[in-house]
Amino acid sequence: MKSLGEAIKAGRLKKNMTQQELAEGICTQATISNIEKAGKIPAITLLLAIADRLDIDIDELYYLMGENTTKNGKIIKKVKVLCSQSNHKEAAALLKEINEAELETINEKKEYYYYKGITSLVAFHNFSDALFYFNLSNDTQGEGYISIYDVLGLSGVSIAYSMNDEDEKALVYTERTLNILDEFVAEGYEKSDTNDIVRTYFNSAKIYSKMKNYEKAVSLSSMGIALQQL
C-alpha cells in the first residue's frame, strides 16, 4: 500500500462498504472521499474510528500516515495513539527507541519530554520522573507561538501534584494551565488538537472537584462537552 488513502479505500472495498456507510456516525462522506482521493490526514480519533470499523490494525494506518516523517516522528505518532488507548506501558517502551540527541525541532523535544512524563506518571506512578520530564518540556523554549504541548506540559505537572496529594501546588499549575489554554484557543488551533483540549478541561475539572470547588469543575466540564460537540 502506497498511502493512507489507498489503505482505507482497500479496507472499505473489502468490506463492500460505500463511503457513506463507512462515514456513518463518524464523519461526513466528503471527509472519507478527501482521505481516499486527496490524501487528507485525519485526526487521531477519526483514524481510530475508521480503523475499528474496517477491522484494520491501527499501527498499519499510522505508519502510512507518517510515511514522510522522520523515524522519531513516526515513533512519537505511534506513542500518541497508544496513550490515547491508555496503553502507557507500551508507549513507554516505544519511547526508548528514540535517541534524544536526534530530536531536531523544539516541538519534537517538547512532545518527547511530555510523553516521557505522562508515561512515567500513568504507567509507573513515578512522580519524580514525571515532574522531571514535564518540567523539561515546559523549560524548552518555544518557537514564537503556543503549542498544545505548552498546555499539556503544565497540565501534566498539575496532574502529578494532584496524584501525589499536593493539592495546593496542583491548583497553582491548574490555573496556569487554564490561562495558557485560553491563549492557545484564542490564537486558533488544529481540529486534531480538540481531544487534548477537552482532556485538559476534564483533568482540570477533576482537580477543582478534589478541592471541592464544584462550580468551577462543572463549568470546565461543560466547556469540554460543548467543544467536543462542535
N, C-alpha and C positions, 0 to 999 in steps of 0.2 A: 504494500500500500504506500503510495507516494505522499498522501496528505490526509489531514484530519477529515476534511470534507468527503474524500473518497471512501474512507473507512466507515464513516457514518452512513453514507449512501449505500454501501455494500451491505452493511448490517441491516439497514431498513428493508432493502430489497429481499434479503434472505428471509426476513420475517413477513414478506408480502404486505408491507405497510405502505400507505401513501404518506406524503409529507404531512398532510393534515392529521392523519392518525397518529403519527409519531409526535406531533406537536401538542396534541390534545391534553390540556391540563398542565402543560409545561411551559409553552411559549406560543408564538404565532407560527403559522405555516410559512410566512415570509422569512422568519428567523431561520427555520430549518433550511429553506432554499438558499439563504445567504451563506450559511455554513457550508452547504454542499457545493454550491456553484461559485461563490465569490471568495471562499476561503476565510470567511469571518471567524474570529476566535471567540467562542462563548465564555461566559463567566463560569467559574468552577462549579457552582451549584447547578447550573443548567447542564453542564457537561456530565455531572454525576447522574442527573435525572435521565438524560438521553442514554447513557451507558447502561443504566439499570433497566430501562425499557427494552433495549436491544440485546440485553444479556451479553454485553461486551465488557471485557476486563478494562477497568478504568485506566490501568497502567499503560495499556496499548494506546489508548487515545491520548493520554497525557504526554507520552513520549513523542507522538506525532505533533502534538500541539507545540512542543518545544523544539521541534526539529532544527530550527535555525538559531537556537540559542547556544550558549556555551555549555560545557559539561556541568559546571557548577549551577548554571541557570536551570538546567533540566532537573538536577537533584533538588534544588530549592522548590521548584514547582511540584515535584512529587511529594516532598515533605509537607507542603501546604495542603495537598489533598489528604494525606494521611492524618494530619492534625484535624482537618475538618471532619474526618471519620472517627475521631477520638482514638486513633492508633498512634499514640505519642511515643510508645517504646520503639515501635518500628521506625518512626520518624527520627528518633534519637540515634538509632543505629545507622540510618542512612546518612545523617549529618556527618558521621565520622569519615565518610568518603571525600568530604570537601577539604581541600588544602587552603587554610585561611589566607596564606600568603598569595594565593592566586586570585583572590577576590578583587575584581577590577574597579567597580564603581562604589560610590558612597551607599547607594541603595542596596547593592548586593551585601555589603557589610552589615548594614542595619537589619536587613532581613535575616541574615545568617545568625547574628547575635540574638535577635528576638526569638527565633525558633530554638536556638540553644537554650535560651532562658525558659521558654514555655514548656519544652520537653523535659528539662530538668525539674521543673516545678510539678507538672501534672503526672509525668510518668514515674518519677522517683522521689517526689516530695522533698527535693534537695533545695531548701530555702536559700542557703548561702550562694550556691552556684547560680541559681535563678536570678538573684539580685545582681550578682556579678555580671552576668550576660545582659540583663535588661539595662543596667547602667552603661555597659559598653555601647549598646545600641543607642541609648539616649545621648551619650557623650560624643558619638560620631557626628561630626559636623555635616549639616545638610548641604544641599545644592541650590539654596536660594528659594526653596519652596517647602511647604509642609507635605510630607508623605504620610500614608496610612501607618507606616512603621514608626513615625514620630508619636502618633496616637497610641499604637499598640504597645510600644516600649514603656510609656508612662503607665498605661493600664496594667501592664504586667507587674510593675513594681507595686501598684496598689493591691492587686490580687495576692501577690506574695506576702505582703504585710498582713492582709486580712486572714490568709490561711495560717499565718504564724501568730494570730490573735493580737497583733499590734495595730489595734483598730484606729487609734488616733493618727498614726502615720499613714495607714491605708486611706483614711478620709482626706488627708492633705493631698496625696497623689491622685485620688479620685477627682478632686476639684481641679487639679492641674490638667488631668486628662480631659475633663469636660470642656475646659477653656480652650485647649488646643484643638479639640474635636470641633468646637464651634467655628474656629478659624478655618479648619480643613474643609468643613462642609460649605462654609461661605465662599471659599475660593473655587468651589466646583470639584467634583470627584467622578471617577470612573464608576460605571454601574457595577463592575466586578468588585468594587470596594464595599458595596452595600452590606453584605453579610458581616464583614468585620466591623462596620459602624454599628449595626444592630447589636452585635455581640458586645461591643463596648458599652452601649446603653444598658444592656442586660446585666453585665458584670458590675457596672457602677450602681445599678439599682439594687443588686444584692448587698453591696457594701452599705448603702444607705439604709436598707432594711435591717441589716445586722445592728446598725447604730440606732434603730427604732425611729428613723426619720421616714415613716411610711408614705407620707405625702410626696416627698421627693422621689422615693422609689417607684411609686405608681406613675408619677409624671414621666420619669425616664423610660419606664416600660412602655407607656403609651406612645412616646416618641418613637421608640424602636418598632412597635407594631405598625404605626402609621407609615413609617419609612418602608418597611417590608411590604406593606400593602400597595405602595406606589409601584 
